[in-house]
Amino acid sequence: MGKIGIAVYDLDDAYTERFCLYMNEAPGHGYEFLPVFDKEKLNHLISAREVEGVLVSDALRGDYPLFIGEIHVGYLTGEPMEEEGEIFRYQSRREILEVLSRLLETEDTS
């Protein structure tokens, strides 16, 4: 079974790249973090269902709801989590993976 694809799009391209490199360094977690550097590419990945999850900058919360069909969306925040879908970007890799795992298990109840 392949890894679960997670597209990562932040307004800061350098952060996007570093985050994905950092997250992909850990062996055995079952995810592949894919850096995305423009909104058109992200929208293509979503519409083509090429990823199972999306992490975007909290500033893009209004553009991407928590669920887009079967795709789960998380918001990378600069403050500790308070709302559904938020992932605090300044926590350990292990903690990010735990929150991401819970996020991907969440069912759309809307």
C-alpha positions as CSV (number, residue, x, y, z in Angstrom):
1,M,0.0,0.0,0.0
2,G,1.3,3.5,-0.9
3,K,1.7,6.5,1.3
4,I,-1.2,8.9,1.9
5,G,-0.6,12.0,-0.2
6,I,-0.9,15.3,1.7
7,A,-0.6,18.5,-0.4
8,V,0.9,21.4,1.6
9,Y,0.4,25.0,0.4
10,D,1.5,28.0,2.4
11,L,1.8,31.6,1.3
12,D,5.5,31.3,2.2
13,D,7.1,29.0,-0.4
14,A,10.3,28.6,1.7
15,Y,8.2,27.4,4.6
16,T,6.2,25.0,2.4
17,E,9.4,23.4,1.1
18,R,11.1,23.2,4.5
19,F,7.9,21.8,6.2
20,C,7.6,19.0,3.6
21,L,11.3,18.1,3.8
22,Y,11.1,18.0,7.5
23,M,7.9,15.9,7.6
24,N,9.2,13.5,4.9
25,E,12.4,12.8,6.7
26,A,10.7,10.7,9.4
27,P,10.6,7.1,8.3
28,G,7.5,4.9,8.6
29,H,4.7,7.4,9.2
30,G,2.7,6.5,6.0
31,Y,2.4,10.0,4.6
32,E,4.0,11.8,1.7
33,F,4.0,15.5,2.1
34,L,3.9,17.2,-1.3
35,P,4.9,20.9,-1.6
36,V,2.6,23.0,-3.7
37,F,3.7,26.5,-4.7
38,D,0.7,27.9,-6.5
39,K,-3.1,27.8,-6.0
40,E,-3.8,26.5,-9.5
41,K,-1.7,23.4,-8.9
42,L,-3.3,22.8,-5.5
43,N,-6.8,23.1,-7.0
44,H,-5.8,20.7,-9.8
45,L,-4.6,18.1,-7.2
46,I,-7.9,18.5,-5.3
47,S,-10.1,18.3,-8.4
48,A,-8.2,15.3,-9.7
49,R,-8.4,13.6,-6.3
50,E,-4.6,13.1,-6.4
51,V,-4.2,13.6,-2.6
52,E,-6.2,12.5,0.4
53,G,-5.4,15.5,2.5
54,V,-4.5,19.2,2.2
55,L,-2.7,21.4,4.6
56,V,-3.0,25.2,3.9
57,S,-2.0,28.4,5.6
58,D,-4.6,29.6,8.1
59,A,-4.9,32.7,5.9
60,L,-6.6,30.5,3.3
61,R,-9.2,29.1,5.6
62,G,-12.0,31.0,3.7
63,D,-10.9,29.5,0.4
64,Y,-10.8,25.8,1.5
65,P,-13.5,24.3,3.7
66,L,-12.7,21.4,6.1
67,F,-13.9,18.9,3.5
68,I,-13.7,19.0,-0.2
69,G,-15.6,15.9,-1.2
70,E,-13.6,13.1,0.4
71,I,-10.5,15.3,0.9
72,H,-9.7,16.5,4.4
73,V,-8.3,20.0,4.8
74,G,-6.2,21.2,7.7
75,Y,-5.1,24.7,8.6
76,L,-1.5,25.4,9.6
77,T,-1.8,28.0,12.4
78,G,0.8,30.1,14.2
79,E,-1.2,29.8,17.5
80,P,-2.0,26.6,19.4
81,M,-5.1,24.8,18.1
82,E,-8.5,26.0,19.2
83,E,-10.9,25.1,16.3
84,E,-11.5,21.9,14.3
85,G,-9.0,21.4,11.5
86,E,-6.3,23.6,13.0
87,I,-2.7,22.2,13.2
88,F,-0.2,24.3,15.2
89,R,2.8,24.6,12.9
90,Y,5.3,25.0,15.7
91,Q,4.9,21.7,17.4
92,S,7.0,18.5,17.1
93,R,6.7,16.3,14.0
94,R,5.2,13.6,16.2
95,E,2.5,15.9,17.4
96,I,1.8,17.2,13.9
97,L,1.4,13.6,12.7
98,E,-0.9,12.7,15.6
99,V,-3.2,15.7,14.9
100,L,-3.1,14.9,11.1
101,S,-4.1,11.3,11.8
102,R,-7.1,12.5,13.8
103,L,-8.0,15.0,11.1
104,L,-8.0,12.3,8.4
105,E,-10.2,10.1,10.6
106,T,-12.8,12.9,11.0
107,E,-16.1,12.4,9.1
108,D,-17.9,15.2,7.4
109,T,-21.1,15.8,9.3
110,S,-22.3,18.8,7.4
